[in-house]
Amino acid sequence: MTSVDDADQAGWVTAAGSRATGDTLPTGWLMAAAAHGPLGRDDEGFVALEESADPERDVHVRTLRLRAPHDAQLTRLPARLHDFPNLTDLTIGPYVEPDLVKALDQGGIPGSVTTLTVLTGGRPTRWPKGLSLPAVRSYTTDGPSTFAADTFPYLEHAHLAPTRTSWAALLSLPTLSTLQLRTVPLPAPEIFEAVSHLPLVDLGLLGGRKITDLTGIDRLSGLRRLRLQSLPALTSIAALESLEHLEELRILYCSRIQDVETVTRIPSLSRFDAHGCQGIGLEALESFLDEHSAHRGHRALG
C-alpha cells in the first residue's frame, strides 16, 4: 500500500462554491472542505490542491476532511492544512497511518480546530507526550486511543475506545459532558461509579461483554441521553427508572434484555429507538414506540 503526504500533489480540496466544470470528484482526492452557507447549509466545490492559497476563499472554510485514496494511507498532514485560518472541524481519515498521530508535534493540528476526528480503520493511536490541543472540545476516533489529560485539557465530547492511560485521562477532565465508549472498560456498577463525578449529559456504552445490567446508573442524575449498543450480556435495564431527566434512549443490537417494558416507566423520556434487538418483546410496546420513536411509520421492531 502506498502513502500520501505533503509532497504528493495528486489531491483536491473542496471549498465554497461549485466547480466550474461540474466534474465529479476525482478518485485520488486528498482533501475536502466545506464552507457554511445560508441557513447552515454546507456548500462544496472543488479546486486542485496544488493551487496556491486563496485567502479570500479559504477564510470561509470551517470544515475539512483529509484522507488518502483507497489504495494509499495518509502518513503526514499536508502543509496546505494551515491555509484555512478559521478551520474548526477537522476529520483525518479514513486510511490514516496511526504513526501520523504519534509523529505530530505542537502546531501540527491548527490551533483553531475545536472538533477533531481521526479514523484509522480501528487501529490504535498514541498521542505524543507533551502535545497539547487546548482548543479541541470534541475528539472522535474509531479505535483505541492513548493520550494524557493535558493532550485535550478542555475536552467536552469524547467518542473512542479508551486504553488504561486515556481512561484515567478522561476521568480527570472536569468539562467532559459527552462520553461514547466503543469498549466499556468496567462492569456495572463500577463503570457508573467511575464517571459519577463528571458532568455527563450524554453517555454511550457501545460494546463489550462486561455489562449485564445498569445497576448504579442512578448516580448519573444529570443524564439526558443514553445509547446502549452491542452489549451481548445485557439482560436488565430496570435501573433506568431512576433517571429522572433521561430524554433520549437508543438500544441497538442488545438481544438479551428481559425487561424492555422499563422504558414505559421513564417519565421524562421523549424519544426511544431500538434496532437489531430481536426477541426482547418490542412487539408489546407498539403504541409506545409509535409515540416515542424518531422513525414513526417506518421503523423495524428489532
N, C-alpha and C positions, 0 to 999 in steps of 0.2 A: 504494500500500500504506500502510495506516495504521500508527500507532505506539502502543505501550503503555508507560506509565511510571507513576511512583508516584502520579500524580493520577488514574489510571484505576482505578475501583473494580469493574470487571466481571471479577473474578478469584476464584480459590478457593485455599485452602491445605489440604493433606492432612496430618492429624496422627494421633496414636494413636487407636485405637478404630475405630468404624464410624459412618457417617452414620445418624442415627436414622430418616430416611425411606426409606433404602435406594435413593435415586435414583441414576441413572447420572451419571457425571461430566459437567458442562456443557461444551459445545463451546468456550466462551470462557474456559476456566480459565487461570489465570496462574501459580499456584504449587502445588507438590505436595511434601509432606514425608512421611517415614516414621520412625516410632519403632521401635527394635529391641525385639522381644518375646522371649518364651521361646525357647530353642534357636536364637537368632539370626534368627528369623522376623521379617519386616517387616510390621507391621500398619498399614493405611491407612484413614483415614476423613476425610470432607470437612467443612470448615467455611468459611463465607464469609470472604473476605479482608478485607472491610470491618469485620468484627467486631473488637472490641478484643482486645488480647493476653490470653492466659490463661496466666499464669506456671506454674500447676500442670501444665498440659498441655504448654506449649511447652518446658519444661525437659527433656522426654524426647525431643524431636526431635533426631535425629542426621543425617538425610539430607534434602536439599531439592532439588527440581527446579524451576527457574524458567524460564518460557517465555511466549511470546505466542500468541494464537490463530493459526490458519493464515492468516488474511488480514491479519495485522499483524506488526510487527517490534518486538522489545524494544529500547528505546533508553536506558532508565535502570533502575537497580536500585531496587526499592521499599523504602521505609523499614522496611516490615514484616519485611524480611530480618534485621533486628537484634533481633527479638523472641525468637530461639532461642539462648540462651546456650551451649548445648552442641552447636551445629551443627558437624559435622566434614566432611561430604561435600556439596559444593555443585556442582550442574550448572546452567549458564546456557545455555539454548537447548533445541531449535533456534530458528530465527528471531531470532537476535541481530544487531543492527546493529553492525558492527565498531567504530564510533565510541564505543560504550558502553565498550569497553575503553580506548580512547585517552583518554577523559574521566575515568577513575577517579582518585580521589585517595586518599591514605593513610587507611585506615579504611573505604573503600568495600566491601571484602571483609571480613567479620567475622574477627577475629583468631583465632578458634577453628577455622577451616577448615583442614584438612590435605590434603584431596583436592578438587581443583578441575578442572572440565571446562567448556570454553567451546565451543559449537557454533554456527558462523556459516554453515553450508552450504558450507564450503570457502573462504570469503573470508578475506583476510589480516587479522591483528590486530597491533596495535603497542601494547606496554605503555608507559605514561608513564615518562620518565626520573625517577629518584629514588623511584619507588614500590617499596616492599619488602614482600614477603609471606613473612617468615621461618618461619611455621608451616606453609606449604604443602610437603608432601612429594611429592605426585603431581599432575602437570599434564597434561591431555589436551586437544587441540583438533583440529578436522578440517580445518584449513587452515594456510597459512604463518603463523608467529608470530614476531614480533621482540621480544626483550627482552634486558636486560643480566644479567650474572651476579648482581648484587645484587637483582634482582627476585625471584628464587627461590633465595636463597643456600644453602638446605639441601635442595634438590630431590633426591629419590631415584629417582623414576619419571617419565619423560617420554615422551609419545606425540604427535608433531607433525611437520609439515614445516618443517625449520629454514631460516631465512634466514642470510645470511652473519654477521649480528650474533649471532643466537641460537645458531648453531653454535659460534662462539667462546665464548659464554657456557656452553654445555653442556660443552665440553671443559675448562672451568676449575672445574667443580663436583666436589669430591673425594668426595661422597657418592652420586653417580649410579650406581645398580646396575641399573636397567632403562631401556632406550632403544629406543623403537619409532619408526623413521624412515619417515614416509609418503612421503618422497622421499629417495633416497640421494644425498648431495652429492658423493661421490668414488668412483672405481673401486677395485677391489682391486689391489694390497694396501694402497693409501693409506688407504682407509677404516678398515681394521683397525689400521694403524699410528697413526692419529689418535686412536683411542679406547683404545689398549692400556694407557694409564696409569690408566684408570678401573676401579673395582671391579665390572665388569659381570658379572652372572649371567644376565641376560635381554636378548636382542637381537632386534629385528625389522627386517628390510630389506624395506620394504613397497611399493616402487615405484621405477621408474627404469630407464634403459637403459645405465647405466654399469657394471653388474656382469655380467661374463662368466664369472667363476669366483670361488672363495673363497680364492685364494692369500693367505696372511698371516693367516688366521683363527686359526692356531695360537698367535698372540700373545695371544689371549684365553683363557688357560688355565683361568680360573675359570668359563667359560660353562656354564650348566646348561640353558638353554632358548634355542632359536633358531627364528625364524619367517622363512621366505623367501616373499615374495608379490609377484605381478605384476612379475616380473623377466624380460622377454621375451628378453633377451640372454644369460641364464644357461645355460651348456651343461655345466658341470662342477661337481660338489660333492665331488670327490675329497679336497680338503683337510680335510673333516670327520673323516677318520680320525684326525687328530692331536688331536682334542678328547677328552681322557681322562675328562672329567667331564660330558659332554653327556648329559642325561637325556631331554629332550623336543625333538622336531623336527617342525615343521609346514611343509609345502610346498604353496602354493596358487597356481594359475594361472601355473605355470612349465612351459611345454610343450616346451622345447628341451633339457632335461637329457639327457645321453648316458650317464651313469654312475650311475644311481639305485641300482644294487646296492651302492654305497658304504655305504648305511645299514645293511647287514647286517654291516659290519665296524667298527661303533662299539660297543665292548664295554659301555659304560655306558648305552647307550640303552634306556630302558624304555617310551617312547611315541613312536610315529611315525604321523602322519596326513598324507595327501595328498588334494588335491581340485582339480579343474579342470586336471589335468596330463595330458591325453590324449596318448598316443603316446610316453611316456617309458619304457615297459617295466614298469609296475607289476604287470601280469598274472603276470610271472615271480616275483614276490615274494609270492604269495598266502599261503603259510603264515606268512611273516614278518609280513605285515600283520595276519593273524588274531590273532597273538600280541601285537603291539605297538600296534594301533590302539585308540583310545578308542571307536570305533564298530563293534566287532566284530559281524558278522552283518548290519549294515545300512549299510555304507559303500559308496561307489561308487568303482571304480577309475578315477580321473581324472574 
